[in-house]
Amino acid sequence: MANETPCALVVMGVSGSGKSTISESLARQLGWQYEDGDRFHPPSNVAKMSAGQPLTDEDRWPWLQAIAGRIDEWRARGEGGVVTCSALKRAYRRIIIGDRPEGVLVYLKGSRELIHRRMAARHEHFMPVALLDNQFKTLEEPGVDESPIVVDVAKTPAEIVATIVRELEKRAKP
C-alpha cells in the first residue's frame, strides 16, 4: 500500500467495540462514504440476534457478500469509504477484503470487561450483551499477514480516529 490511498476501510471488532462511532467520525474526517455493516443484515439475521441466537456462517455469507458489493461500488467510482463489520473470522475478511489491494482492515481491540460495560450501557441496539461471549469465542484476531491497523478501544474516540489517520498517512507515504 505504500503509494496508494486506501479506497475502503473495514472497521472490525466485536459488538460494542465502537465500530459505528469510530467509523462515522473517521469517514467524516477523511471526506469518505460511510456504511454501517449492520444495515446489510437480512431481516432474518436481525431477528435471530434480537432473540439472543448467534448467527451461523450460513447466515453470514449473504451479509458479507453485500458488504463486499458496497466496497466494489466505491472502487468502481473511485471513492473512498469506511464500512463497519464485525469480521470476526479470517474467512469473513477474505470475502470482504479479498483481493482488493486498496482495502485496509482496522481492528478495534478491547478487553471483554470494558466492552461488556459499554454494551450494558447502550440502548436501542439489536445485539444483546448475552451474545458478547460468543463473539469473543468466535473472534480470530487478524494476523500480521492481513496488515491490520490495531487500535486499543480504551482510548477516546478522538484518539482512536487520530491513530488510524496517522497509520493511513504512514502507509500512503512512498
Backbone as CSV, one residue per row, in Angstrom:
resi,resn,N_x,N_y,N_z,CA_x,CA_y,CA_z,C_x,C_y,C_z
1,MET,0.808,-1.211,0.000,0.000,0.000,0.000,0.840,1.259,0.000
2,ALA,2.126,1.138,-0.076,2.999,2.286,0.143,2.626,3.510,-0.677
3,ASN,2.241,3.358,-1.937,1.951,4.521,-2.772,0.470,4.703,-3.070
4,GLU,-0.383,4.013,-2.358,-1.810,4.102,-2.627,-2.545,4.696,-1.432
5,THR,-3.620,5.418,-1.718,-4.534,5.824,-0.670,-5.609,4.759,-0.623
6,PRO,-5.874,4.190,0.546,-6.867,3.125,0.598,-8.236,3.615,0.165
7,CYS,-8.915,2.777,-0.561,-10.240,3.109,-1.045,-11.296,2.701,-0.042
8,ALA,-11.030,1.645,0.719,-12.024,1.147,1.660,-11.374,0.730,2.961
9,LEU,-11.925,1.243,4.042,-11.505,0.818,5.363,-12.606,-0.066,5.919
10,VAL,-12.239,-1.243,6.398,-13.175,-2.130,7.066,-12.831,-2.072,8.546
11,VAL,-13.729,-1.471,9.327,-13.506,-1.320,10.759,-14.183,-2.493,11.454
12,MET,-13.351,-3.356,12.052,-13.837,-4.607,12.619,-13.649,-4.661,14.126
13,GLY,-14.357,-5.599,14.733,-14.245,-5.862,16.160,-15.546,-6.453,16.655
14,VAL,-15.526,-6.908,17.880,-16.743,-7.485,18.444,-17.786,-6.393,18.640
15,SER,-19.014,-6.796,18.814,-20.092,-5.856,19.078,-19.745,-5.054,20.332
16,GLY,-19.984,-3.760,20.280,-19.699,-2.905,21.421,-18.298,-2.326,21.444
17,SER,-17.482,-2.642,20.420,-16.102,-2.129,20.408,-16.023,-0.689,19.915
18,GLY,-17.123,-0.157,19.396,-17.135,1.240,18.952,-17.039,1.406,17.448
19,LYS,-17.325,0.357,16.696,-17.168,0.405,15.240,-17.948,1.547,14.598
20,SER,-19.210,1.699,14.952,-20.033,2.742,14.321,-19.544,4.134,14.686
21,THR,-19.297,4.366,15.951,-18.835,5.684,16.407,-17.530,6.074,15.715
22,ILE,-16.576,5.158,15.717,-15.261,5.439,15.133,-15.378,5.603,13.618
23,SER,-16.130,4.728,12.975,-16.239,4.773,11.509,-16.914,6.043,11.017
24,GLU,-17.971,6.456,11.693,-18.649,7.700,11.294,-17.695,8.886,11.393
25,SER,-16.984,8.982,12.501,-16.044,10.081,12.703,-14.897,10.008,11.697
26,LEU,-14.384,8.829,11.457,-13.292,8.633,10.511,-13.711,9.024,9.093
27,ALA,-14.887,8.574,8.673,-15.381,8.905,7.335,-15.564,10.414,7.191
28,ARG,-16.103,11.033,8.223,-16.304,12.493,8.189,-14.957,13.205,8.051
29,GLN,-13.970,12.775,8.831,-12.653,13.417,8.794,-11.976,13.219,7.443
30,LEU,-12.133,12.035,6.849,-11.488,11.744,5.563,-12.297,12.252,4.362
31,GLY,-13.555,12.616,4.595,-14.421,13.033,3.493,-14.843,11.854,2.624
32,TRP,-14.964,10.681,3.244,-15.312,9.453,2.529,-16.741,9.033,2.848
33,GLN,-17.234,8.066,2.097,-18.545,7.477,2.341,-18.491,6.659,3.634
34,TYR,-19.650,6.487,4.260,-19.743,5.654,5.461,-20.938,4.714,5.329
35,GLU,-20.716,3.466,5.706,-21.796,2.486,5.760,-21.672,1.674,7.040
36,ASP,-22.780,1.537,7.748,-22.821,0.653,8.902,-23.142,-0.739,8.378
37,GLY,-22.221,-1.661,8.550,-22.400,-3.008,8.037,-23.645,-3.694,8.555
38,ASP,-24.135,-3.292,9.729,-25.346,-3.918,10.269,-26.542,-3.734,9.343
39,ARG,-26.547,-2.667,8.586,-27.713,-2.415,7.730,-27.795,-3.406,6.562
40,PHE,-26.726,-4.149,6.314,-26.717,-5.141,5.241,-27.237,-6.507,5.700
41,HIS,-27.501,-6.640,7.009,-28.046,-7.903,7.510,-29.467,-8.090,6.986
42,PRO,-29.788,-9.286,6.508,-31.184,-9.541,6.156,-32.037,-9.564,7.433
43,PRO,-33.331,-9.309,7.312,-34.207,-9.294,8.490,-34.130,-10.571,9.326
44,SER,-33.905,-11.708,8.693,-33.819,-12.965,9.447,-32.624,-12.954,10.403
45,ASN,-31.512,-12.351,9.994,-30.342,-12.257,10.880,-30.636,-11.353,12.068
46,VAL,-31.256,-10.209,11.809,-31.579,-9.266,12.886,-32.533,-9.934,13.878
47,ALA,-33.504,-10.687,13.371,-34.456,-11.376,14.243,-33.740,-12.397,15.126
48,LYS,-32.815,-13.156,14.540,-32.070,-14.148,15.326,-31.265,-13.472,16.428
49,MET,-30.515,-12.431,16.067,-29.682,-11.761,17.057,-30.530,-11.097,18.137
50,SER,-31.646,-10.498,17.741,-32.538,-9.859,18.709,-33.093,-10.872,19.701
51,ALA,-33.234,-12.112,19.248,-33.736,-13.184,20.106,-32.614,-13.840,20.911
52,GLY,-31.391,-13.315,20.781,-30.272,-13.849,21.536,-29.645,-15.085,20.922
53,GLN,-29.925,-15.337,19.646,-29.376,-16.507,18.959,-28.185,-16.073,18.107
54,PRO,-27.042,-16.712,18.290,-25.884,-16.357,17.458,-26.105,-16.769,16.004
55,LEU,-25.521,-16.013,15.098,-25.611,-16.338,13.679,-24.659,-17.479,13.339
56,THR,-25.038,-18.239,12.349,-24.161,-19.276,11.814,-23.399,-18.688,10.629
57,ASP,-22.393,-19.408,10.170,-21.684,-18.956,8.976,-22.650,-18.868,7.802
58,GLU,-23.567,-19.807,7.698,-24.544,-19.774,6.598,-25.384,-18.497,6.642
59,ASP,-25.714,-18.035,7.850,-26.451,-16.776,7.995,-25.619,-15.596,7.516
60,ARG,-24.321,-15.678,7.719,-23.445,-14.534,7.458,-23.047,-14.368,5.996
61,TRP,-22.996,-15.432,5.210,-22.471,-15.310,3.839,-23.159,-14.220,3.022
62,PRO,-24.502,-14.169,2.960,-25.131,-13.097,2.156,-24.813,-11.699,2.691
63,TRP,-24.716,-11.582,3.981,-24.392,-10.298,4.607,-22.990,-9.853,4.201
64,LEU,-22.029,-10.756,4.276,-20.647,-10.427,3.911,-20.534,-10.092,2.426
65,GLN,-21.245,-10.830,1.590,-21.237,-10.550,0.143,-21.815,-9.161,-0.138
66,ALA,-22.840,-8.771,0.604,-23.440,-7.442,0.412,-22.453,-6.339,0.791
67,ILE,-21.712,-6.540,1.859,-20.701,-5.551,2.262,-19.609,-5.470,1.203
68,ALA,-19.148,-6.623,0.729,-18.121,-6.642,-0.326,-18.636,-5.928,-1.576
69,GLY,-19.921,-6.104,-1.874,-20.518,-5.426,-3.024,-20.478,-3.913,-2.884
70,ARG,-20.723,-3.415,-1.678,-20.662,-1.967,-1.454,-19.235,-1.462,-1.659
71,ILE,-18.257,-2.206,-1.164,-16.854,-1.822,-1.360,-16.533,-1.786,-2.854
72,ASP,-17.008,-2.768,-3.591,-16.774,-2.792,-5.040,-17.415,-1.599,-5.736
73,GLU,-18.566,-1.158,-5.263,-19.203,0.050,-5.820,-18.312,1.265,-5.601
74,TRP,-17.772,1.401,-4.400,-16.864,2.524,-4.128,-15.658,2.469,-5.045
75,ARG,-15.095,1.275,-5.179,-13.914,1.100,-6.036,-14.225,1.500,-7.465
76,ALA,-15.371,1.061,-7.974,-15.740,1.347,-9.360,-15.886,2.849,-9.593
77,ARG,-16.315,3.578,-8.568,-16.488,5.031,-8.682,-15.244,5.802,-8.257
78,GLY,-14.216,5.087,-7.782,-13.003,5.757,-7.318,-13.200,6.523,-6.028
79,GLU,-14.158,6.100,-5.225,-14.466,6.777,-3.966,-13.849,6.035,-2.788
80,GLY,-13.546,6.785,-1.752,-13.120,6.180,-0.503,-14.325,5.906,0.364
81,GLY,-14.236,4.874,1.177,-15.341,4.543,2.054,-14.870,3.846,3.309
82,VAL,-15.711,3.951,4.330,-15.467,3.288,5.611,-16.707,2.464,5.911
83,VAL,-16.510,1.187,6.176,-17.632,0.304,6.494,-17.329,-0.445,7.782
84,THR,-18.359,-0.606,8.596,-18.211,-1.399,9.806,-18.632,-2.829,9.516
85,CYS,-17.939,-3.747,10.148,-18.293,-5.166,10.047,-17.539,-5.886,11.149
86,SER,-18.217,-6.710,11.904,-17.519,-7.429,12.967,-16.349,-8.226,12.410
87,ALA,-16.520,-8.849,11.233,-15.426,-9.555,10.531,-14.605,-10.421,11.487
88,LEU,-15.299,-11.194,12.304,-14.644,-11.924,13.384,-13.715,-13.037,12.922
89,LYS,-13.975,-13.607,11.763,-13.144,-14.714,11.276,-12.351,-14.293,10.046
90,ARG,-11.197,-14.918,9.894,-10.358,-14.673,8.726,-11.139,-14.960,7.433
91,ALA,-11.944,-16.015,7.427,-12.728,-16.360,6.229,-13.682,-15.236,5.856
92,TYR,-14.232,-14.547,6.847,-15.138,-13.425,6.573,-14.358,-12.269,5.953
93,ARG,-13.170,-12.030,6.490,-12.351,-10.924,5.990,-11.876,-11.195,4.569
94,ARG,-11.667,-12.470,4.238,-11.289,-12.808,2.853,-12.405,-12.444,1.882
95,ILE,-13.647,-12.579,2.308,-14.773,-12.199,1.444,-14.837,-10.680,1.300
96,ILE,-14.697,-9.981,2.406,-14.865,-8.522,2.395,-13.693,-7.811,1.728
97,ILE,-12.482,-8.188,2.085,-11.307,-7.514,1.537,-10.727,-8.314,0.380
98,GLY,-10.621,-9.612,0.542,-10.175,-10.497,-0.527,-8.997,-9.965,-1.302
99,ASP,-9.170,-9.859,-2.616,-8.088,-9.376,-3.481,-8.232,-7.886,-3.784
100,ARG,-8.783,-7.156,-2.866,-8.941,-5.707,-3.010,-7.732,-5.031,-2.357
101,PRO,-6.692,-4.733,-3.146,-5.457,-4.204,-2.548,-5.638,-2.860,-1.868
102,GLU,-6.685,-2.129,-2.220,-6.887,-0.831,-1.586,-7.724,-0.929,-0.314
103,GLY,-8.045,-2.146,0.099,-8.775,-2.341,1.344,-7.833,-2.398,2.531
104,VAL,-8.234,-1.763,3.618,-7.435,-1.768,4.839,-8.329,-2.208,5.987
105,LEU,-7.817,-3.118,6.777,-8.513,-3.629,7.939,-8.109,-2.822,9.164
106,VAL,-9.095,-2.330,9.897,-8.863,-1.606,11.145,-9.523,-2.427,12.246
107,TYR,-8.716,-2.915,13.171,-9.216,-3.768,14.250,-9.304,-2.975,15.536
108,LEU,-10.541,-2.807,16.031,-10.761,-2.141,17.313,-10.721,-3.211,18.399
109,LYS,-9.640,-3.215,19.137,-9.361,-4.281,20.095,-9.595,-3.799,21.523
110,GLY,-10.292,-4.619,22.288,-10.534,-4.260,23.680,-10.811,-5.475,24.532
111,SER,-10.742,-5.286,25.817,-10.992,-6.393,26.748,-12.484,-6.697,26.809
112,ARG,-12.798,-7.932,27.157,-14.187,-8.346,27.296,-14.882,-7.501,28.363
113,GLU,-14.186,-7.210,29.447,-14.776,-6.468,30.555,-15.168,-5.049,30.127
114,LEU,-14.266,-4.354,29.457,-14.547,-2.995,29.002,-15.714,-2.991,28.020
115,ILE,-15.680,-3.879,27.056,-16.730,-3.906,26.036,-18.063,-4.321,26.643
116,HIS,-18.052,-5.230,27.585,-19.288,-5.629,28.268,-19.925,-4.432,28.965
117,ARG,-19.111,-3.645,29.660,-19.635,-2.438,30.332,-20.268,-1.488,29.315
118,ARG,-19.604,-1.304,28.183,-20.139,-0.395,27.159,-21.446,-0.923,26.579
119,MET,-21.489,-2.217,26.307,-22.714,-2.801,25.747,-23.878,-2.702,26.731
120,ALA,-23.603,-2.931,28.001,-24.647,-2.875,29.019,-25.230,-1.469,29.137
121,ALA,-24.430,-0.460,28.808,-24.871,0.932,28.933,-25.622,1.443,27.705
122,ARG,-25.533,0.745,26.585,-26.178,1.262,25.376,-27.595,0.703,25.231
123,HIS,-28.398,1.476,24.539,-29.792,1.104,24.339,-30.106,1.166,22.846
124,GLU,-31.232,0.606,22.466,-31.704,0.663,21.078,-30.766,-0.011,20.089
125,HIS,-30.123,-1.102,20.496,-29.304,-1.883,19.572,-29.787,-3.315,19.646
126,PHE,-29.853,-3.970,18.492,-30.421,-5.319,18.454,-29.518,-6.390,19.052
127,MET,-28.244,-6.108,19.246,-27.315,-7.127,19.747,-27.322,-7.137,21.268
128,PRO,-27.831,-8.200,21.888,-27.847,-8.252,23.355,-26.468,-8.583,23.927
129,VAL,-26.235,-8.122,25.154,-24.976,-8.371,25.847,-24.717,-9.875,25.956
130,ALA,-25.777,-10.660,26.018,-25.652,-12.116,26.169,-24.838,-12.756,25.044
131,LEU,-24.769,-12.113,23.872,-24.037,-12.695,22.748,-22.561,-12.287,22.716
132,LEU,-22.134,-11.449,23.649,-20.748,-10.980,23.633,-19.752,-12.131,23.813
133,ASP,-20.033,-13.037,24.728,-19.108,-14.164,24.937,-18.953,-14.973,23.655
134,ASN,-20.053,-15.154,22.926,-19.983,-15.881,21.660,-19.110,-15.133,20.660
135,GLN,-19.200,-13.808,20.653,-18.382,-13.012,19.737,-16.895,-13.183,20.061
136,PHE,-16.528,-13.121,21.335,-15.128,-13.308,21.706,-14.662,-14.730,21.410
137,LYS,-15.543,-15.697,21.580,-15.193,-17.090,21.285,-14.941,-17.275,19.783
138,THR,-15.711,-16.583,18.964,-15.606,-16.679,17.509,-14.423,-15.883,16.961
139,LEU,-14.042,-14.810,17.649,-13.017,-13.886,17.154,-11.697,-14.574,16.834
140,GLU,-11.251,-14.387,15.602,-9.901,-14.758,15.173,-9.204,-13.429,14.903
141,GLU,-8.361,-13.025,15.835,-7.709,-11.730,15.671,-6.907,-11.723,14.370
142,PRO,-6.901,-10.588,13.673,-6.166,-10.532,12.409,-4.670,-10.720,12.617
143,GLY,-4.065,-11.455,11.703,-2.630,-11.691,11.752,-1.869,-10.609,11.011
144,VAL,-0.564,-10.587,11.192,0.267,-9.577,10.545,0.165,-9.668,9.025
145,ASP,-0.122,-10.867,8.507,-0.271,-11.025,7.060,-1.487,-10.281,6.512
146,GLU,-2.414,-9.881,7.388,-3.584,-9.108,6.969,-3.315,-7.601,7.062
147,SER,-2.133,-7.226,7.527,-1.705,-5.821,7.664,-2.750,-4.936,8.342
148,PRO,-3.264,-5.371,9.486,-4.293,-4.549,10.131,-3.706,-3.339,10.841
149,ILE,-4.541,-2.339,10.996,-4.264,-1.251,11.916,-5.000,-1.665,13.190
150,VAL,-4.269,-1.871,14.267,-4.860,-2.327,15.525,-4.870,-1.163,16.502
151,VAL,-6.053,-0.870,17.056,-6.199,0.272,17.957,-6.905,-0.188,19.231
152,ASP,-6.389,0.236,20.367,-6.962,-0.088,21.671,-8.209,0.764,21.905
153,VAL,-9.347,0.110,22.159,-10.601,0.849,22.332,-10.725,1.510,23.703
154,ALA,-9.719,1.349,24.563,-9.746,2.052,25.843,-9.463,3.544,25.656
155,LYS,-8.935,3.910,24.483,-8.679,5.320,24.180,-9.997,6.030,23.875
156,THR,-9.957,7.346,23.832,-11.152,8.110,23.464,-11.399,7.956,21.959
157,PRO,-12.627,8.178,21.514,-12.883,8.116,20.069,-11.972,9.044,19.271
158,ALA,-11.725,10.237,19.761,-10.849,11.177,19.042,-9.435,10.625,18.933
159,GLU,-8.931,10.009,19.994,-7.589,9.421,19.966,-7.531,8.237,19.000
160,ILE,-8.592,7.433,18.986,-8.646,6.275,18.097,-8.622,6.730,16.642
161,VAL,-9.461,7.699,16.310,-9.511,8.216,14.938,-8.165,8.815,14.544
162,ALA,-7.562,9.590,15.436,-6.262,10.203,15.140,-5.200,9.124,14.888
163,THR,-5.227,8.055,15.657,-4.275,6.958,15.467,-4.460,6.316,14.101
164,ILE,-5.700,6.074,13.723,-5.984,5.450,12.420,-5.519,6.354,11.285
165,VAL,-5.820,7.635,11.377,-5.409,8.579,10.331,-3.889,8.619,10.216
166,ARG,-3.180,8.650,11.338,-1.711,8.629,11.308,-1.187,7.373,10.617
167,GLU,-1.777,6.231,10.947,-1.346,4.975,10.326,-1.619,4.973,8.828
168,LEU,-2.749,5.516,8.411,-3.054,5.611,6.984,-2.051,6.516,6.269
169,GLU,-1.696,7.624,6.908,-0.727,8.549,6.318,0.628,7.874,6.161
170,LYS,1.036,7.089,7.159,2.312,6.360,7.062,2.287,5.392,5.886
171,ARG,1.176,4.721,5.685,1.062,3.737,4.610,1.019,4.410,3.236
172,ALA,0.556,5.644,3.189,0.433,6.344,1.907,1.738,6.978,1.471
173,LYS,2.711,7.105,2.385,3.984,7.734,2.025,4.847,6.772,1.237
174,PRO,5.513,7.304,0.179,6.393,6.446,-0.633,7.630,6.020,0.121
